[in-house]
Amino acid sequence: MQRKLSNEEYFKRKNFLNKINSIRSHIKRNMDELKELAEMKKSIKITDYTKEDFKTSGSNVSQQEIIVCKIIELEKEIYDNTTELMDVKIITRGVLNKIKDDKCRLYMFYRYYDCLDEETIKYKMNISTRTCQRLNSQGIFSIKI
């Protein structure tokens, strides 16, 4: 029989499990923004300015510099997020591997490690929506963080 969890403990566990999906979403948003900036950078004519040219026609150069700086910042953030994602995945894998029930462990890996949606999991595991809910609840109750 499962013991009851306080709302605070339940959401703490749920947030822990959703961390991978959250980081992946953040990386995807940054990658999309990086792609847009790279396209903008292509549209700006890159020229080799002398100091005098730089002083008189700074608008193109400054826009170009701003874009390049944003690209560098995004690349660093993506790198940092990717490193964090790898660390979180290692910790999450360890926590999920401790789930005793094989079917529940598989569901939890699909849901929180691979970040698959419920429809995909139902298809892969050939289970119902109700079974997904039961396995999710069972998994959240059984993990220890």
PyMOL commands that set and color helices and strands:
alter all, ss='L'
color gray80, all
select helices_A, chain A and resi 7-43+51-56+58-97+102-113+118-125+129-142
alter helices_A, ss='H'
color red, helices_A
deselect
rebuild
show_as cartoon
